[in-house]
Amino acid sequence: MYKYIFFDLDGTLLNTFRGVSNGVRYTMEFYGLPVPEGDEMRKYLGPPLRHSFSTFAGIPDEKLDEAIAKFREYYFSKGTLEYEFFEDLKPSFARLREMGCKLAVATSKLEKGAFIILKDADLIDEFDFICGSTQDESRSSKDQVVAHVLEHFGITDKSEVLLVGDRDNDIIGAHKNGIKCCGFLSGFGSREEMEENGADYIINYISDIFDIL
Protein backbone atom coordinates (compact mmCIF):
# COMPACT_ATOMS: atom_id res chain seq x y z
CA MET A 1 0.00 0.00 0.00
CA TYR A 2 2.90 2.35 0.77
CA LYS A 3 6.23 2.11 -1.03
CA TYR A 4 7.98 4.85 0.96
CA ILE A 5 7.92 5.07 4.76
CA PHE A 6 9.31 8.25 6.34
CA PHE A 7 10.05 8.18 10.08
CA ASP A 8 10.34 11.04 12.53
CA LEU A 9 13.27 10.52 14.93
CA ASP A 10 12.70 12.13 18.36
CA GLY A 11 9.90 10.27 20.08
CA THR A 12 9.34 7.88 17.17
CA LEU A 13 12.49 5.93 16.41
CA LEU A 14 14.11 6.67 19.77
CA ASN A 15 13.09 8.05 23.14
CA THR A 16 15.34 11.12 23.22
CA PHE A 17 13.50 12.84 26.07
CA ARG A 18 16.45 12.83 28.48
CA GLY A 19 18.91 14.41 26.06
CA VAL A 20 16.53 17.05 24.72
CA SER A 21 15.11 17.95 28.15
CA ASN A 22 18.62 18.29 29.59
CA GLY A 23 19.48 20.62 26.70
CA VAL A 24 16.38 22.71 27.35
CA ARG A 25 17.20 22.80 31.09
CA TYR A 26 20.76 23.95 30.30
CA THR A 27 19.38 26.75 28.10
CA MET A 28 16.74 27.88 30.60
CA GLU A 29 19.28 28.01 33.41
CA PHE A 30 21.59 30.12 31.24
CA TYR A 31 18.83 32.74 30.92
CA GLY A 32 17.62 32.39 34.49
CA LEU A 33 14.23 31.20 33.27
CA PRO A 34 12.01 28.63 35.01
CA VAL A 35 12.86 25.10 33.91
CA PRO A 36 9.75 23.42 32.44
CA GLU A 37 8.67 20.15 34.01
CA GLY A 38 6.34 17.31 33.08
CA ASP A 39 3.97 18.07 30.21
CA GLU A 40 5.50 21.53 29.78
CA MET A 41 8.87 19.97 29.05
CA ARG A 42 7.32 17.44 26.65
CA LYS A 43 6.18 20.34 24.46
CA TYR A 44 9.83 20.86 23.47
CA LEU A 45 10.08 17.38 21.98
CA GLY A 46 9.40 17.49 18.26
CA PRO A 47 8.97 21.10 17.07
CA PRO A 48 11.93 23.13 15.75
CA LEU A 49 13.93 24.80 18.53
CA ARG A 50 13.25 28.33 17.30
CA HIS A 51 9.51 27.75 17.59
CA SER A 52 9.79 26.09 21.00
CA PHE A 53 12.01 28.70 22.62
CA SER A 54 9.89 31.53 21.24
CA THR A 55 6.45 30.04 21.91
CA PHE A 56 6.96 28.11 25.13
CA ALA A 57 9.78 30.00 26.85
CA GLY A 58 9.04 33.49 25.56
CA ILE A 59 12.64 34.11 24.52
CA PRO A 60 12.68 37.29 22.36
CA ASP A 61 13.55 37.06 18.67
CA GLU A 62 16.89 38.78 19.09
CA LYS A 63 17.99 36.09 21.59
CA LEU A 64 16.79 33.02 19.68
CA ASP A 65 20.04 32.39 17.79
CA GLU A 66 21.93 32.51 21.07
CA ALA A 67 19.39 30.19 22.76
CA ILE A 68 19.67 27.63 19.97
CA ALA A 69 23.46 27.81 20.21
CA LYS A 70 23.31 27.21 23.98
CA PHE A 71 21.06 24.19 23.50
CA ARG A 72 23.40 22.73 20.89
CA GLU A 73 26.38 23.43 23.16
CA TYR A 74 24.96 20.92 25.61
CA TYR A 75 23.32 18.59 23.13
CA PHE A 76 26.38 17.90 20.99
CA SER A 77 28.62 17.43 24.01
CA LYS A 78 26.31 15.08 25.94
CA GLY A 79 22.69 15.06 24.86
CA THR A 80 22.93 13.11 21.60
CA LEU A 81 23.80 9.94 23.51
CA GLU A 82 21.12 10.39 26.19
CA TYR A 83 18.38 8.25 24.66
CA GLU A 84 16.53 4.96 25.09
CA PHE A 85 14.97 2.46 22.69
CA PHE A 86 11.20 2.11 22.46
CA GLU A 87 11.47 -1.38 20.95
CA ASP A 88 13.70 -3.54 18.79
CA LEU A 89 13.17 -1.85 15.44
CA LYS A 90 15.41 -3.93 13.19
CA PRO A 91 12.97 -6.83 12.63
CA SER A 92 10.32 -4.35 11.48
CA PHE A 93 12.74 -2.58 9.17
CA ALA A 94 13.90 -5.90 7.69
CA ARG A 95 10.30 -6.91 7.03
CA LEU A 96 9.50 -3.54 5.44
CA ARG A 97 12.46 -3.91 3.09
CA GLU A 98 11.34 -7.44 2.21
CA MET A 99 8.02 -5.90 1.21
CA GLY A 100 9.90 -3.56 -1.14
CA CYS A 101 9.61 -0.38 0.95
CA LYS A 102 12.12 2.45 0.90
CA LEU A 103 12.84 3.83 4.38
CA ALA A 104 13.83 7.39 5.28
CA VAL A 105 14.28 9.57 8.35
CA ALA A 106 12.55 12.96 8.20
CA THR A 107 13.35 14.91 11.35
CA SER A 108 13.36 18.54 12.47
CA LYS A 109 16.47 17.67 14.49
CA LEU A 110 19.68 19.15 13.12
CA GLU A 111 20.87 16.69 10.49
CA LYS A 112 24.28 16.44 12.14
CA GLY A 113 22.64 15.30 15.36
CA ALA A 114 20.44 12.80 13.53
CA PHE A 115 23.47 11.08 12.02
CA ILE A 116 25.29 10.99 15.37
CA ILE A 117 22.43 9.42 17.29
CA LEU A 118 21.41 6.95 14.57
CA LYS A 119 24.99 5.79 14.21
CA ASP A 120 25.34 5.32 17.96
CA ALA A 121 22.04 3.39 18.06
CA ASP A 122 23.25 1.16 15.18
CA LEU A 123 20.29 2.22 13.05
CA ILE A 124 21.98 4.39 10.44
CA ASP A 125 22.29 1.62 7.84
CA GLU A 126 18.58 0.82 8.08
CA PHE A 127 17.63 3.87 6.01
CA ASP A 128 17.90 4.73 2.34
CA PHE A 129 18.00 8.44 3.17
CA ILE A 130 18.33 10.57 6.31
CA CYS A 131 17.19 14.19 6.30
CA GLY A 132 17.16 16.75 9.10
CA SER A 133 17.21 20.49 9.49
CA THR A 134 20.15 22.57 8.31
CA GLN A 135 22.54 24.62 10.43
CA ASP A 136 21.47 27.84 8.73
CA GLU A 137 17.78 26.94 9.22
CA SER A 138 17.05 27.20 5.50
CA ARG A 139 15.39 23.82 6.07
CA SER A 140 13.92 23.61 9.57
CA SER A 141 10.16 22.95 9.65
CA LYS A 142 8.82 19.42 9.20
CA ASP A 143 7.07 20.28 5.94
CA GLN A 144 10.38 21.55 4.51
CA VAL A 145 12.16 18.38 5.61
CA VAL A 146 9.45 16.15 4.13
CA ALA A 147 9.53 18.10 0.87
CA HIS A 148 13.28 17.53 0.62
CA VAL A 149 12.90 13.77 1.15
CA LEU A 150 10.18 13.61 -1.51
CA GLU A 151 12.48 15.47 -3.89
CA HIS A 152 15.40 13.17 -3.09
CA PHE A 153 13.43 10.09 -4.10
CA GLY A 154 11.83 11.83 -7.08
CA ILE A 155 8.38 10.83 -5.86
CA THR A 156 5.49 11.85 -8.08
CA ASP A 157 2.78 9.55 -6.74
CA LYS A 158 2.36 10.78 -3.17
CA SER A 159 -0.24 8.11 -2.41
CA GLU A 160 2.73 5.75 -2.07
CA VAL A 161 4.15 7.67 0.92
CA LEU A 162 3.45 7.38 4.64
CA LEU A 163 5.09 9.42 7.40
CA VAL A 164 5.20 8.03 10.95
CA GLY A 165 5.55 10.59 13.75
CA ASP A 166 4.49 11.36 17.30
CA ARG A 167 3.62 15.09 17.28
CA ASP A 168 1.22 17.50 15.59
CA ASN A 169 4.00 19.01 13.47
CA ASP A 170 4.53 15.58 11.88
CA ILE A 171 0.89 15.40 10.82
CA ILE A 172 0.84 19.01 9.63
CA GLY A 173 4.13 18.60 7.76
CA ALA A 174 2.94 15.43 6.04
CA HIS A 175 -0.42 16.85 5.02
CA LYS A 176 1.14 20.08 3.71
CA ASN A 177 3.06 17.85 1.30
CA GLY A 178 0.02 15.81 0.34
CA ILE A 179 1.02 12.59 2.07
CA LYS A 180 -0.61 10.48 4.80
CA CYS A 181 0.61 10.48 8.40
CA CYS A 182 0.50 7.75 11.02
CA GLY A 183 0.49 8.98 14.63
CA PHE A 184 2.79 7.11 17.03
CA LEU A 185 1.46 6.98 20.60
CA SER A 186 4.54 5.66 22.39
CA GLY A 187 6.26 8.99 21.75
CA PHE A 188 5.69 12.46 23.17
CA GLY A 189 2.26 13.30 21.76
CA SER A 190 -1.19 12.17 22.90
CA ARG A 191 -4.04 10.44 21.12
CA GLU A 192 -5.99 13.69 21.44
CA GLU A 193 -3.19 15.56 19.66
CA MET A 194 -3.15 12.94 16.90
CA GLU A 195 -6.91 13.00 16.40
CA GLU A 196 -7.29 16.78 16.59
CA ASN A 197 -4.71 17.25 13.82
CA GLY A 198 -6.20 14.57 11.57
CA ALA A 199 -3.75 11.67 11.76
CA ASP A 200 -4.73 9.18 9.08
CA TYR A 201 -3.77 6.24 11.29
CA ILE A 202 -2.69 5.80 14.91
CA ILE A 203 -0.40 3.05 16.24
CA ASN A 204 1.20 2.24 19.59
CA TYR A 205 4.39 0.58 18.31
CA ILE A 206 6.34 0.70 15.07
CA SER A 207 5.64 -3.01 14.60
CA ASP A 208 1.90 -2.13 14.43
CA ILE A 209 2.54 -0.52 11.04
CA PHE A 210 1.95 -3.90 9.39
CA ASP A 211 -1.70 -3.70 10.40
CA ILE A 212 -1.88 -0.71 8.07
CA LEU A 213 0.21 -2.11 5.25
C-alpha positions as CSV (number, residue, x, y, z in Angstrom):
1,M,0.0,0.0,0.0
2,Y,2.9,2.4,0.8
3,K,6.2,2.1,-1.0
4,Y,8.0,4.9,1.0
5,I,7.9,5.1,4.8
6,F,9.3,8.3,6.3
7,F,10.0,8.2,10.1
8,D,10.3,11.0,12.5
9,L,13.3,10.5,14.9
10,D,12.7,12.1,18.4
11,G,9.9,10.3,20.1
12,T,9.3,7.9,17.2
13,L,12.5,5.9,16.4
14,L,14.1,6.7,19.8
15,N,13.1,8.1,23.1
16,T,15.3,11.1,23.2
17,F,13.5,12.8,26.1
18,R,16.4,12.8,28.5
19,G,18.9,14.4,26.1
20,V,16.5,17.1,24.7
21,S,15.1,17.9,28.1
22,N,18.6,18.3,29.6
23,G,19.5,20.6,26.7
24,V,16.4,22.7,27.4
25,R,17.2,22.8,31.1
26,Y,20.8,23.9,30.3
27,T,19.4,26.7,28.1
28,M,16.7,27.9,30.6
29,E,19.3,28.0,33.4
30,F,21.6,30.1,31.2
31,Y,18.8,32.7,30.9
32,G,17.6,32.4,34.5
33,L,14.2,31.2,33.3
34,P,12.0,28.6,35.0
35,V,12.9,25.1,33.9
36,P,9.7,23.4,32.4
37,E,8.7,20.1,34.0
38,G,6.3,17.3,33.1
39,D,4.0,18.1,30.2
40,E,5.5,21.5,29.8
41,M,8.9,20.0,29.1
42,R,7.3,17.4,26.7
43,K,6.2,20.3,24.5
44,Y,9.8,20.9,23.5
45,L,10.1,17.4,22.0
46,G,9.4,17.5,18.3
47,P,9.0,21.1,17.1
48,P,11.9,23.1,15.8
49,L,13.9,24.8,18.5
50,R,13.2,28.3,17.3
51,H,9.5,27.7,17.6
52,S,9.8,26.1,21.0
53,F,12.0,28.7,22.6
54,S,9.9,31.5,21.2
55,T,6.5,30.0,21.9
56,F,7.0,28.1,25.1
57,A,9.8,30.0,26.8
58,G,9.0,33.5,25.6
59,I,12.6,34.1,24.5
60,P,12.7,37.3,22.4
61,D,13.5,37.1,18.7
62,E,16.9,38.8,19.1
63,K,18.0,36.1,21.6
64,L,16.8,33.0,19.7
65,D,20.0,32.4,17.8
66,E,21.9,32.5,21.1
67,A,19.4,30.2,22.8
68,I,19.7,27.6,20.0
69,A,23.5,27.8,20.2
70,K,23.3,27.2,24.0
71,F,21.1,24.2,23.5
72,R,23.4,22.7,20.9
73,E,26.4,23.4,23.2
74,Y,25.0,20.9,25.6
75,Y,23.3,18.6,23.1
76,F,26.4,17.9,21.0
77,S,28.6,17.4,24.0
78,K,26.3,15.1,25.9
79,G,22.7,15.1,24.9
80,T,22.9,13.1,21.6
81,L,23.8,9.9,23.5
82,E,21.1,10.4,26.2
83,Y,18.4,8.2,24.7
84,E,16.5,5.0,25.1
85,F,15.0,2.5,22.7
86,F,11.2,2.1,22.5
87,E,11.5,-1.4,21.0
88,D,13.7,-3.5,18.8
89,L,13.2,-1.8,15.4
90,K,15.4,-3.9,13.2
91,P,13.0,-6.8,12.6
92,S,10.3,-4.4,11.5
93,F,12.7,-2.6,9.2
94,A,13.9,-5.9,7.7
95,R,10.3,-6.9,7.0
96,L,9.5,-3.5,5.4
97,R,12.5,-3.9,3.1
98,E,11.3,-7.4,2.2
99,M,8.0,-5.9,1.2
100,G,9.9,-3.6,-1.1
101,C,9.6,-0.4,1.0
102,K,12.1,2.5,0.9
103,L,12.8,3.8,4.4
104,A,13.8,7.4,5.3
105,V,14.3,9.6,8.3
106,A,12.6,13.0,8.2
107,T,13.3,14.9,11.4
108,S,13.4,18.5,12.5
109,K,16.5,17.7,14.5
110,L,19.7,19.2,13.1
111,E,20.9,16.7,10.5
112,K,24.3,16.4,12.1
113,G,22.6,15.3,15.4
114,A,20.4,12.8,13.5
115,F,23.5,11.1,12.0
116,I,25.3,11.0,15.4
117,I,22.4,9.4,17.3
118,L,21.4,7.0,14.6
119,K,25.0,5.8,14.2
120,D,25.3,5.3,18.0
121,A,22.0,3.4,18.1
122,D,23.3,1.2,15.2
123,L,20.3,2.2,13.0
124,I,22.0,4.4,10.4
125,D,22.3,1.6,7.8
126,E,18.6,0.8,8.1
127,F,17.6,3.9,6.0
128,D,17.9,4.7,2.3
129,F,18.0,8.4,3.2
130,I,18.3,10.6,6.3
131,C,17.2,14.2,6.3
132,G,17.2,16.7,9.1
133,S,17.2,20.5,9.5
134,T,20.2,22.6,8.3
135,Q,22.5,24.6,10.4
136,D,21.5,27.8,8.7
137,E,17.8,26.9,9.2
138,S,17.1,27.2,5.5
139,R,15.4,23.8,6.1
140,S,13.9,23.6,9.6
141,S,10.2,22.9,9.6
142,K,8.8,19.4,9.2
143,D,7.1,20.3,5.9
144,Q,10.4,21.5,4.5
145,V,12.2,18.4,5.6
146,V,9.5,16.1,4.1
147,A,9.5,18.1,0.9
148,H,13.3,17.5,0.6
149,V,12.9,13.8,1.2
150,L,10.2,13.6,-1.5
151,E,12.5,15.5,-3.9
152,H,15.4,13.2,-3.1
153,F,13.4,10.1,-4.1
154,G,11.8,11.8,-7.1
155,I,8.4,10.8,-5.9
156,T,5.5,11.9,-8.1
157,D,2.8,9.6,-6.7
158,K,2.4,10.8,-3.2
159,S,-0.2,8.1,-2.4
160,E,2.7,5.7,-2.1
161,V,4.2,7.7,0.9
162,L,3.5,7.4,4.6
163,L,5.1,9.4,7.4
164,V,5.2,8.0,11.0
165,G,5.6,10.6,13.8
166,D,4.5,11.4,17.3
167,R,3.6,15.1,17.3
168,D,1.2,17.5,15.6
169,N,4.0,19.0,13.5
170,D,4.5,15.6,11.9
171,I,0.9,15.4,10.8
172,I,0.8,19.0,9.6
173,G,4.1,18.6,7.8
174,A,2.9,15.4,6.0
175,H,-0.4,16.9,5.0
176,K,1.1,20.1,3.7
177,N,3.1,17.9,1.3
178,G,0.0,15.8,0.3
179,I,1.0,12.6,2.1
180,K,-0.6,10.5,4.8
181,C,0.6,10.5,8.4
182,C,0.5,7.8,11.0
183,G,0.5,9.0,14.6
184,F,2.8,7.1,17.0
185,L,1.5,7.0,20.6
186,S,4.5,5.7,22.4
187,G,6.3,9.0,21.8
188,F,5.7,12.5,23.2
189,G,2.3,13.3,21.8
190,S,-1.2,12.2,22.9
191,R,-4.0,10.4,21.1
192,E,-6.0,13.7,21.4
193,E,-3.2,15.6,19.7
194,M,-3.2,12.9,16.9
195,E,-6.9,13.0,16.4
196,E,-7.3,16.8,16.6
197,N,-4.7,17.2,13.8
198,G,-6.2,14.6,11.6
199,A,-3.8,11.7,11.8
200,D,-4.7,9.2,9.1
201,Y,-3.8,6.2,11.3
202,I,-2.7,5.8,14.9
203,I,-0.4,3.1,16.2
204,N,1.2,2.2,19.6
205,Y,4.4,0.6,18.3
206,I,6.3,0.7,15.1
207,S,5.6,-3.0,14.6
208,D,1.9,-2.1,14.4
209,I,2.5,-0.5,11.0
210,F,1.9,-3.9,9.4
211,D,-1.7,-3.7,10.4
212,I,-1.9,-0.7,8.1
213,L,0.2,-2.1,5.2
